[in-house]
Amino acid sequence: MNLSPAARAVFVELLVHGPLSRAEVARRLELSPSVLTKLTRPLLAEGFLVEEPGPAGVPGRPSVPLRVEPARRAYAGVKLTDSELFAVRTDLGGAVTAEVRLPLEGHEVGRVVGRIAEAVALLPGDEPPAAVGVSLAGPVSRADALVRHSPFLGWREVPLAGLVTAATGLPAVLENDVRALTAAVHWFGAAAGRGTFALVTIGEGLGCGIVVDDRLLVGTAGVSGQIGHLAIDDRGPICERGHRGCARAYLASPSIRRTARAALDRPSLTFEQALDLARRGDPVARRIFDEAGLALGRIVATIANLIGPEVVVLSGEAVHMHEVCEAAFEAALGEHTHWTSEPVEVRVQPFAFTEWARGAAVVALRHDLGVA
């Protein structure tokens, strides 16, 4: 979308906070009514904005709210793992309208790009998506559209955005998977409308996305939010990188699974089975998840002390373990939050794996709008 900065601000305000009356939009953005009318007129004419019908039977001339028409444009999002890809199609409001899951046939770049193009083509819709977002783990630089290093795929310095554009004929943008999810949470999730917040993801690894003053922090060369190996306790378990007592050693689901198997002498125990044991009061499993909760509380307190967020959102494929370790988490959060700070609000956002791909689609939307 080719929007002026002022028109973009109006559109994003309505996208994230709408429906809103013209008077409210003008107040929020400090615009005069005449300027707002000039900015919204072409968006209304092109169908990107619509007027909400007012309540029937109301005397006088009620204010008519404006909202974004979500069906006006679509985006594709792709999440790459080491063995498969997940693709979704979303509307302008970030709602998933279709999804596709395909296995990867090896890690050779050309094959993966071909698989991405196939997945995008398989997503049903009347019109092609306006842009494609691709997310994956590891340092990714949107500035130069490079996958700098992907440990899961064995890639270095791969110009994936350009290759996807060539294969699909569509604009493409790359993003780290956690930052992509953070973008979706910022506009359409548990932190919608919050200017400063952090997202912490718990699953196969640990991730952190940070938004400060409505800007998603990217970091040098696409590296930011690296919380996985923060030191928790130098007497703790060892992670796969050899660090003793780091956050990942306590919290990542493979680490919890490994610790539970050893402690309970059950070599085939799964993460979910260990969690179920903790729910039912098994003292060994309970201790493992309580220690995970203590580590998580310490991490969230550290983030809160650093950036002063309005809210911290917990998500990821293993976030449901929070229900088991909540008491330990709250205790550590209270202990490690700076004494001058107000208690940070924490929200747990339920997770489905397609959320990773939805985040990539929201990155495509932001790219299309020219939002960093």
FENGIRA-V401774 format. One record per residue. N is the residue number from 1. PSI is psi in degrees with one decimal (NA if undefined). Layout:
n=N psi=PSI
n=N psi=PSI
//
This chain:
n=1 psi=129.0
n=2 psi=89.1
n=3 psi=145.6
n=4 psi=160.6
n=5 psi=-39.8
n=6 psi=-43.7
n=7 psi=-37.6
n=8 psi=-42.5
n=9 psi=-41.7
n=10 psi=-46.1
n=11 psi=-45.1
n=12 psi=-38.8
n=13 psi=-42.8
n=14 psi=-33.6
n=15 psi=-44.0
n=16 psi=-37.1
n=17 psi=-11.6
n=18 psi=170.2
n=19 psi=146.5
n=20 psi=148.5
n=21 psi=158.6
n=22 psi=-39.3
n=23 psi=-38.1
n=24 psi=-40.3
n=25 psi=-45.2
n=26 psi=-41.0
n=27 psi=-46.0
n=28 psi=-38.2
n=29 psi=2.5
n=30 psi=53.5
n=31 psi=151.2
n=32 psi=155.6
n=33 psi=-36.9
n=34 psi=-40.1
n=35 psi=-42.4
n=36 psi=-42.1
n=37 psi=-42.9
n=38 psi=-37.7
n=39 psi=-36.1
n=40 psi=-19.7
n=41 psi=-50.6
n=42 psi=-32.3
n=43 psi=-35.9
n=44 psi=-43.2
n=45 psi=-35.0
n=46 psi=-0.4
n=47 psi=8.3
n=48 psi=-28.5
n=49 psi=147.9
n=50 psi=158.9
n=51 psi=132.9
n=52 psi=135.7
n=53 psi=135.6
n=54 psi=165.3
n=55 psi=139.6
n=56 psi=146.4
n=57 psi=11.0
n=58 psi=122.7
n=59 psi=160.1
n=60 psi=-160.4
n=61 psi=89.7
n=62 psi=152.9
n=63 psi=135.9
n=64 psi=113.3
n=65 psi=150.6
n=66 psi=148.1
n=67 psi=160.9
n=68 psi=138.6
n=69 psi=104.7
n=70 psi=-26.9
n=71 psi=-3.7
n=72 psi=-25.5
n=73 psi=151.9
n=74 psi=159.1
n=75 psi=152.5
n=76 psi=140.9
n=77 psi=137.7
n=78 psi=128.9
n=79 psi=125.2
n=80 psi=133.5
n=81 psi=-170.4
n=82 psi=-16.6
n=83 psi=-14.5
n=84 psi=173.4
n=85 psi=149.7
n=86 psi=128.7
n=87 psi=141.8
n=88 psi=157.2
n=89 psi=131.9
n=90 psi=163.1
n=91 psi=-173.5
n=92 psi=-22.4
n=93 psi=9.4
n=94 psi=7.4
n=95 psi=134.3
n=96 psi=125.8
n=97 psi=-15.5
n=98 psi=154.9
n=99 psi=152.5
n=100 psi=142.5
n=101 psi=124.0
n=102 psi=141.9
n=103 psi=149.8
n=104 psi=141.1
n=105 psi=64.9
n=106 psi=175.5
n=107 psi=6.3
n=108 psi=132.9
n=109 psi=-46.4
n=110 psi=-39.4
n=111 psi=-42.0
n=112 psi=-42.8
n=113 psi=-42.1
n=114 psi=-37.6
n=115 psi=-38.6
n=116 psi=-46.5
n=117 psi=-39.2
n=118 psi=-43.9
n=119 psi=-43.3
n=120 psi=-40.2
n=121 psi=-28.6
n=122 psi=-17.6
n=123 psi=118.5
n=124 psi=147.9
n=125 psi=153.1
n=126 psi=-33.1
n=127 psi=151.8
n=128 psi=150.8
n=129 psi=151.7
n=130 psi=-25.8
n=131 psi=162.9
n=132 psi=129.8
n=133 psi=138.4
n=134 psi=129.1
n=135 psi=150.1
n=136 psi=163.1
n=137 psi=152.7
n=138 psi=173.1
n=139 psi=120.8
n=140 psi=133.7
n=141 psi=111.2
n=142 psi=-25.9
n=143 psi=-38.5
n=144 psi=12.6
n=145 psi=33.6
n=146 psi=141.8
n=147 psi=102.3
n=148 psi=-41.9
n=149 psi=123.8
n=150 psi=101.1
n=151 psi=-32.3
n=152 psi=-35.1
n=153 psi=-10.9
n=154 psi=29.8
n=155 psi=150.6
n=156 psi=133.6
n=157 psi=51.1
n=158 psi=121.6
n=159 psi=67.8
n=160 psi=-36.7
n=161 psi=-47.3
n=162 psi=-37.5
n=163 psi=-38.8
n=164 psi=-39.5
n=165 psi=-44.3
n=166 psi=-35.5
n=167 psi=-28.7
n=168 psi=-19.5
n=169 psi=14.0
n=170 psi=148.9
n=171 psi=138.8
n=172 psi=147.5
n=173 psi=144.5
n=174 psi=153.8
n=175 psi=149.2
n=176 psi=142.9
n=177 psi=-37.4
n=178 psi=-40.5
n=179 psi=-35.1
n=180 psi=-44.5
n=181 psi=-37.6
n=182 psi=-40.0
n=183 psi=-40.6
n=184 psi=-41.6
n=185 psi=-34.1
n=186 psi=-43.2
n=187 psi=-33.7
n=188 psi=8.2
n=189 psi=-149.7
n=190 psi=-12.2
n=191 psi=17.6
n=192 psi=128.1
n=193 psi=-2.8
n=194 psi=131.8
n=195 psi=-29.3
n=196 psi=118.1
n=197 psi=170.0
n=198 psi=145.3
n=199 psi=129.3
n=200 psi=123.8
n=201 psi=140.0
n=202 psi=125.5
n=203 psi=-128.9
n=204 psi=-26.1
n=205 psi=-166.5
n=206 psi=140.0
n=207 psi=161.5
n=208 psi=125.8
n=209 psi=142.3
n=210 psi=132.7
n=211 psi=126.6
n=212 psi=125.1
n=213 psi=44.9
n=214 psi=15.3
n=215 psi=128.2
n=216 psi=121.8
n=217 psi=125.2
n=218 psi=-42.0
n=219 psi=168.1
n=220 psi=129.5
n=221 psi=30.2
n=222 psi=18.3
n=223 psi=117.0
n=224 psi=163.3
n=225 psi=30.1
n=226 psi=87.4
n=227 psi=-5.5
n=228 psi=-30.8
n=229 psi=23.9
n=230 psi=138.3
n=231 psi=131.3
n=232 psi=-52.9
n=233 psi=118.8
n=234 psi=3.2
n=235 psi=5.9
n=236 psi=-172.5
n=237 psi=165.3
n=238 psi=134.7
n=239 psi=176.3
n=240 psi=-12.7
n=241 psi=1.1
n=242 psi=8.1
n=243 psi=131.0
n=244 psi=126.8
n=245 psi=27.5
n=246 psi=171.9
n=247 psi=-42.9
n=248 psi=-37.2
n=249 psi=-27.3
n=250 psi=-32.4
n=251 psi=-31.2
n=252 psi=140.7
n=253 psi=-37.4
n=254 psi=-34.8
n=255 psi=-43.2
n=256 psi=-42.9
n=257 psi=-45.2
n=258 psi=-43.4
n=259 psi=-42.9
n=260 psi=-40.1
n=261 psi=-43.9
n=262 psi=-44.9
n=263 psi=-34.9
n=264 psi=-2.3
n=265 psi=48.0
n=266 psi=89.9
n=267 psi=-21.2
n=268 psi=9.5
n=269 psi=134.0
n=270 psi=166.9
n=271 psi=-47.2
n=272 psi=-36.5
n=273 psi=-40.9
n=274 psi=-40.7
n=275 psi=-40.1
n=276 psi=-39.1
n=277 psi=-43.0
n=278 psi=-40.4
n=279 psi=-36.8
n=280 psi=5.8
n=281 psi=11.8
n=282 psi=124.9
n=283 psi=-34.7
n=284 psi=-50.2
n=285 psi=-38.9
n=286 psi=-41.1
n=287 psi=-40.2
n=288 psi=-44.9
n=289 psi=-29.8
n=290 psi=-40.1
n=291 psi=-35.8
n=292 psi=-42.1
n=293 psi=-39.9
n=294 psi=-41.4
n=295 psi=-43.3
n=296 psi=-41.6
n=297 psi=-38.9
n=298 psi=-40.4
n=299 psi=-47.7
n=300 psi=-39.2
n=301 psi=-40.3
n=302 psi=-45.3
n=303 psi=-44.2
n=304 psi=-39.9
n=305 psi=-31.1
n=306 psi=-43.4
n=307 psi=-9.4
n=308 psi=56.3
n=309 psi=154.2
n=310 psi=-30.8
n=311 psi=150.1
n=312 psi=126.5
n=313 psi=131.6
n=314 psi=131.9
n=315 psi=-167.7
n=316 psi=164.9
n=317 psi=-14.9
n=318 psi=15.6
n=319 psi=-21.2
n=320 psi=-12.2
n=321 psi=-14.7
n=322 psi=-33.6
n=323 psi=-28.3
n=324 psi=-37.1
n=325 psi=19.0
n=326 psi=-42.2
n=327 psi=-43.7
n=328 psi=-40.0
n=329 psi=-49.6
n=330 psi=-38.1
n=331 psi=-45.8
n=332 psi=-37.0
n=333 psi=-45.3
n=334 psi=-37.7
n=335 psi=-37.5
n=336 psi=-8.7
n=337 psi=137.8
n=338 psi=139.9
n=339 psi=-20.8
n=340 psi=-6.8
n=341 psi=149.6
n=342 psi=149.1
n=343 psi=132.0
n=344 psi=140.1
n=345 psi=132.1
n=346 psi=128.5
n=347 psi=135.4
n=348 psi=118.6
n=349 psi=116.5
n=350 psi=149.8
n=351 psi=137.0
n=352 psi=148.5
n=353 psi=-26.7
n=354 psi=-13.0
n=355 psi=-31.5
n=356 psi=-45.8
n=357 psi=-36.8
n=358 psi=-39.6
n=359 psi=-40.8
n=360 psi=-37.2
n=361 psi=-38.0
n=362 psi=-35.1
n=363 psi=-40.5
n=364 psi=-41.1
n=365 psi=-48.0
n=366 psi=-38.9
n=367 psi=-43.0
n=368 psi=-34.2
n=369 psi=-10.1
n=370 psi=29.1
n=371 psi=129.9
n=372 psi=NA
//
